[in-house]
């Protein structure tokens, strides 16, 4: 078959717009995580040190070997202990749980539980472990209320109290590091889902956060070293890098979950299901008695980068276990334009308008998630999503200026 000149030109143009396999491969290998750089340098940062590491199932190499297994087998590293966060070192515990103290069957290393431990009790654990240096390597999800960044904070504080060095191995922020979004925590609402006044979507890597914590929030800074990534661009999402995605927690199965999480985790503060017990947690939201009107109301707002689909589902655990409920599924079609926090607020506003059964959790958990009473009280007073978002812009601007001082990547 002979193609016309126009068809040939169209085919050539289309081919030119697609990245070649070689270009994609080059981009994937351009990024080197903090651990990859540490290993390539012969672990010199850890030389002559007794090492303990705070990590979980996300602490893996590009070929999905766990870094604890890799370091334990390498004579250049004197790995003495592992410290497990929420969900545990090997990731066997659900939300709000951990694995406790045990010896790791694969390596024989003692595993200590850090979950909900801080200050001197956590410092005592570091002292008892006998380590000189505490290393942190956990994949974050980019939201203030994802607890691993507060494990980082607590461990930094405890390491300082125990007289230990602290080394952070950096990994990408899966939802980019373009900007900070959302309300800033007020200190009187500090909990383990938000220890310090940062924004709801912080737009930082864990190494950048460690620098921020050390410079702004710790009463006495810890001796801190960060092993930076190379090749990371703030504007690109996780799947641009060719790194394996290991769920950081049981209800964070994919990078797409992380994309919406900074907004839809707010539904933990309501009587609606946030999708736990489904294959799409935080992308599916709903409750008994909700129908198509919610998706229609949310869609009418014309929020950038996202569509809302009427959906029905039956959670296998958590809220509405075993019951078929109605709600929405979030479909992000333009990640660059999508604002998860604004979208989450809009979904709260529209849910309250269309469903008479809407209520906040009786403990006002929403205030802990948003960092103050203002989101809850403004929505209760009938404020629009745009009015709620406008209310936090001044404090967000202040945080953005502070944040800028601690960024490692342009």
Secondary structure in CASP SS format (residue, H / E / C, confidence):
PFRMAT SS
TARGET T0000
AUTHOR 0000-0000-0000
METHOD secondary structure of the structure
MODEL  1
X C 1.00
X C 1.00
X C 1.00
X C 1.00
X H 1.00
X H 1.00
X H 1.00
X H 1.00
X H 1.00
X H 1.00
X H 1.00
X H 1.00
X H 1.00
X H 1.00
X H 1.00
X H 1.00
X H 1.00
X C 1.00
X C 1.00
X C 1.00
X H 1.00
X H 1.00
X H 1.00
X H 1.00
X H 1.00
X H 1.00
X H 1.00
X H 1.00
X H 1.00
X H 1.00
X C 1.00
X E 1.00
X C 1.00
X H 1.00
X H 1.00
X H 1.00
X H 1.00
X H 1.00
X H 1.00
X H 1.00
X C 1.00
X C 1.00
X C 1.00
X H 1.00
X H 1.00
X H 1.00
X C 1.00
X C 1.00
X C 1.00
X E 1.00
X E 1.00
X E 1.00
X E 1.00
X E 1.00
X E 1.00
X C 1.00
X C 1.00
X C 1.00
X C 1.00
X E 1.00
X C 1.00
X C 1.00
X C 1.00
X C 1.00
X C 1.00
X E 1.00
X H 1.00
X H 1.00
X H 1.00
X H 1.00
X H 1.00
X H 1.00
X C 1.00
X C 1.00
X C 1.00
X C 1.00
X C 1.00
X E 1.00
X E 1.00
X E 1.00
X E 1.00
X E 1.00
X E 1.00
X E 1.00
X C 1.00
X C 1.00
X C 1.00
X C 1.00
X C 1.00
X C 1.00
X C 1.00
X C 1.00
X C 1.00
X C 1.00
X C 1.00
X C 1.00
X C 1.00
X C 1.00
X C 1.00
X C 1.00
X C 1.00
X E 1.00
X E 1.00
X C 1.00
X C 1.00
X C 1.00
X C 1.00
X C 1.00
X C 1.00
X E 1.00
X E 1.00
X E 1.00
X E 1.00
X C 1.00
X C 1.00
X C 1.00
X C 1.00
X C 1.00
X H 1.00
X H 1.00
X H 1.00
X H 1.00
X H 1.00
X H 1.00
X H 1.00
X H 1.00
X H 1.00
X H 1.00
X H 1.00
X C 1.00
X C 1.00
X C 1.00
X E 1.00
X E 1.00
X E 1.00
X E 1.00
X E 1.00
X C 1.00
X C 1.00
X C 1.00
X C 1.00
X C 1.00
X E 1.00
X C 1.00
X C 1.00
X C 1.00
X C 1.00
X H 1.00
X H 1.00
X H 1.00
X H 1.00
X H 1.00
X H 1.00
X H 1.00
X H 1.00
X H 1.00
X H 1.00
X H 1.00
X H 1.00
X H 1.00
X H 1.00
X H 1.00
X C 1.00
X C 1.00
X E 1.00
X E 1.00
X E 1.00
X E 1.00
X E 1.00
X C 1.00
X C 1.00
X C 1.00
X C 1.00
X C 1.00
X C 1.00
X C 1.00
X C 1.00
X C 1.00
X C 1.00
X C 1.00
X E 1.00
X E 1.00
X E 1.00
X E 1.00
X C 1.00
X C 1.00
X H 1.00
X H 1.00
X H 1.00
X C 1.00
X E 1.00
X C 1.00
X C 1.00
X E 1.00
X C 1.00
X C 1.00
X C 1.00
X C 1.00
X E 1.00
X E 1.00
X E 1.00
X C 1.00
X C 1.00
X C 1.00
X C 1.00
X H 1.00
X H 1.00
X H 1.00
X H 1.00
X H 1.00
X H 1.00
X H 1.00
X H 1.00
X H 1.00
X H 1.00
X H 1.00
X H 1.00
X C 1.00
X C 1.00
X C 1.00
X C 1.00
X C 1.00
X C 1.00
X E 1.00
X E 1.00
X E 1.00
X E 1.00
X C 1.00
X C 1.00
X E 1.00
X C 1.00
X C 1.00
X C 1.00
X C 1.00
X C 1.00
X C 1.00
X C 1.00
X H 1.00
X H 1.00
X H 1.00
X C 1.00
X C 1.00
X C 1.00
X C 1.00
X C 1.00
X C 1.00
X C 1.00
X C 1.00
X C 1.00
X C 1.00
X C 1.00
X C 1.00
X C 1.00
X C 1.00
X H 1.00
X H 1.00
X H 1.00
X H 1.00
X H 1.00
X H 1.00
X H 1.00
X H 1.00
X H 1.00
X H 1.00
X H 1.00
X H 1.00
X H 1.00
X H 1.00
X H 1.00
X E 1.00
X C 1.00
X C 1.00
X E 1.00
X C 1.00
X C 1.00
X C 1.00
X C 1.00
X C 1.00
X C 1.00
X C 1.00
X E 1.00
X C 1.00
X C 1.00
X E 1.00
X E 1.00
X E 1.00
X E 1.00
X C 1.00
X C 1.00
X C 1.00
X C 1.00
X H 1.00
X H 1.00
X H 1.00
X H 1.00
X H 1.00
X H 1.00
X H 1.00
X H 1.00
X C 1.00
X C 1.00
X C 1.00
X C 1.00
X C 1.00
X C 1.00
X E 1.00
X E 1.00
X E 1.00
X E 1.00
X E 1.00
X E 1.00
X E 1.00
X E 1.00
X E 1.00
X C 1.00
X C 1.00
X C 1.00
X C 1.00
X C 1.00
X C 1.00
X C 1.00
X C 1.00
X C 1.00
X E 1.00
X E 1.00
X E 1.00
X E 1.00
X E 1.00
X E 1.00
X E 1.00
X E 1.00
X E 1.00
X C 1.00
X C 1.00
X C 1.00
X C 1.00
X C 1.00
X C 1.00
X C 1.00
X H 1.00
X H 1.00
X H 1.00
X H 1.00
X H 1.00
X H 1.00
X H 1.00
X H 1.00
X H 1.00
X H 1.00
X H 1.00
X H 1.00
X H 1.00
X H 1.00
X H 1.00
X C 1.00
X C 1.00
X C 1.00
X C 1.00
X C 1.00
X E 1.00
X C 1.00
X C 1.00
X C 1.00
X C 1.00
X H 1.00
X H 1.00
X H 1.00
X H 1.00
X H 1.00
X H 1.00
X C 1.00
X C 1.00
X C 1.00
X H 1.00
X H 1.00
X H 1.00
X H 1.00
X H 1.00
X H 1.00
X H 1.00
X C 1.00
X C 1.00
X C 1.00
X C 1.00
X H 1.00
X H 1.00
X H 1.00
X H 1.00
X H 1.00
X H 1.00
X H 1.00
X C 1.00
X H 1.00
X H 1.00
X H 1.00
X H 1.00
X H 1.00
X H 1.00
X H 1.00
X H 1.00
X H 1.00
X H 1.00
X H 1.00
X H 1.00
X C 1.00
X C 1.00
X C 1.00
X C 1.00
X C 1.00
X C 1.00
END
